[in-house]
Amino acid sequence: MQDSPRGLVLLSSWLVSKGYSYELQQRYRKGRWLKSIGKGAMLKSGDPFMLSGALSAFQSQVNVNIHIGGRSALELQGSTHYLQLSSPETTLFVLGRTELPPWFINNKWDSDYKIFKISILNDDVLGLTTYRDGEIEIKISNLVRAMLECIALTPTEFSLNEAFKIDLGSGNRSITPNGILVPKYSLVLPKDLVV
């Protein structure tokens, strides 16, 4: 437990699966090795409230698919030269029916956040990449997925002016090798889709 990254939220149910009984966890809290941050969640004493530590707990301890995406993921990967700098909130994406627990909602993390309960892809783990925040490892949207998330939020949450700066290049685009060019759309599509 002492080797866990600084700021990582430790979920009680996950600790039990690692051999730390509820009684042992209670002794650690009484001994001030752990501090409760809400029902079923703890931090090591002295650790900061890091949003990445909470996200890592969701992703690796209970398999809740929540991730940093959109503009925030672009910023973290250094791809904001076309975008507004320093978004005031971290953009989080989670599946629509996911209910986040009070320990997450009621705590003040090191970053404000805004949650979008949408899924833009059929496979909700497609297009995620690993990002390190100090000692903590989390999954965030890769550049392509982050751009798709920005476009999905246009124009209500993401300025159309920012999205319009995206240069997709020119010429025919191929979705598949050995397909058929549809001149109207400048796309090479699979043969069975072209009528």
N, C-alpha and C positions, 0 to 999 in steps of 0.2 A: 504494500500500500504506500509505503514511503517513497517508492520509485515512481509512482504515478505522476504525470506531468503537473506542474504548477498551474492551478486554475481549473483543472479538470473536475467537473461535477461527478460525484460518486453516487450512483443510484443504489439504494438499499437492496433491491431485488437482485441486482447484478453482483453486489458484494456477497450475498448469500450463495450465489452460484459459484463464487470463487472461494468458498469455505469460511466466510466471515458471518457467523450466525447473527441473528437480530440481537441476541443478548450481548455478544461480543461488540457489536456496533454501539450498543447503548453504553457499554463500559468505556469505549473509545471517546464517546461524546462526553461522558462524565469526567473522564481524564483530560478532556480538552484537546485531544488529538484530532478529533473531527468536530465540526459544527453543523448543526442542522440548518438548512436553508429553505425548509418546507417539507411537507410530508413526503417521505421516501427519497429525499435528496440531501446530500451533504458535501461539504468542502473540507479539505484538510485545514486545520486552524492556521490562520495567517494568509491563506490563499485569497487572491482577488476574485471578484465576480467577473469572469471573462465570458463574453458571448460565445466565443469559440469553444470554451470548456463545456458549456451547456450543449452546444450543437454536437460536439464530439460524443457526449454521453448519449444523446438521442441516437446518433448514427451507429455507434459501436457497442452500446450496452443494451439497447432495447429495439434496435432496427426500425426506428421511426425515420422515414425519408423526409428530412427537412434539410435544406441547404441554402447557402448564400448564392444568389444568382443575379441576373440582369446587370445593371450598372455597377453594383457593388463588386460582382465577380470580375468585371472588366477592370475596375480600379485596382483590385488586389493583384491582378496579373499584368499591371502596367500598360493597359491598352485604353487609356482615357484621353488620348490626344485629340480626339474628335468630340469628346463629351464634356459636359459641365464638370468642373472639378469639385471635389469634396462634397459629395452628397451627404446631407445631414443624418440620414438614416441608412442602416444596413438593410438591403432588400433580401428578404427570406421567402422561399417558396416551399410549400407543403401541399400534400394532396388535400383536396377539398373537404373530406369528412374527418380529417385528423383533428382531434381535440388535444390541445397542449395543456399539460398539467399546471396547477396553481404555482408550484415552485418555480416554474419558468416565467409565467405571466406576472407574478407578483414581486419578483426581484428586480433590482436596478442593476443592469449589466454595464459593462464598460463601453457599450455602444447602444444607442437607440436603434430600434429596428421597426420595420413595417413588414407584415406578413401578407403574402398573396396566396390564396388557396386555389391555385389553378395548376393544371398539368398540361404542358404543351406537347408532350410526346407520349406515345403508347407505352414505351418502356421508360419508366420514370427514373431509372438509374443511368440511362444512356446519356453520354455527354458530360459526365461528372469527372472531375480530376482532383488529385490530392493537393492540398495546400497546407503549409505549416505556419502556424502562428506561435512563434517561440517553440515550446516543447510539444504543443498540441497539434495533432494532425486531424484535418477535417476534409470532407468532400465538398467541392464547390463546382459551379458550372464552368465548363471549359469555354473558350472564347466563342465558339460557334453557338453553343446552347445559350450562353449569356446574351448574344445578339438576338437570337430568336425570342428570348424572354423579354428583351427590351421592346422588340417589335410587337409582341403580344400585348404589351401594356400601352402601346401607342393608340390614340393620342391622350387617353385619360390620365395615365400616370407617368408617361414618358413623352417628352416633347417630340412632335413630328419633325421639328427643325433639326433635332439631334439625329433622329433616324435617317433623315434625308441626306445627311452628310456621308452615309455609308456608300462606298464605291464598290459596286458589284462587277465592275469591268464592262467589257462590251464583247459582242460576237455571240456565236451559238454556244449553248450550254448543254452538256451531255449528262443525263441522269443514269444512263446505262451504256456499256460498250455495245457496238454492233446494233444499235437501234435505228430508228427512222427519224429524220429531221422533220419537225413540224414548223415550217417557216413562220407561221402566224405568231408563234411564241418563241421562236429561235431556240427551241429545245429538242434534243435528241431523246426520244422516248422509246420504251420497249415496244417491239413490233406488235405484240398483242393488244396494246393500248391505242394504237393508231388505227382509226377506221377509214 
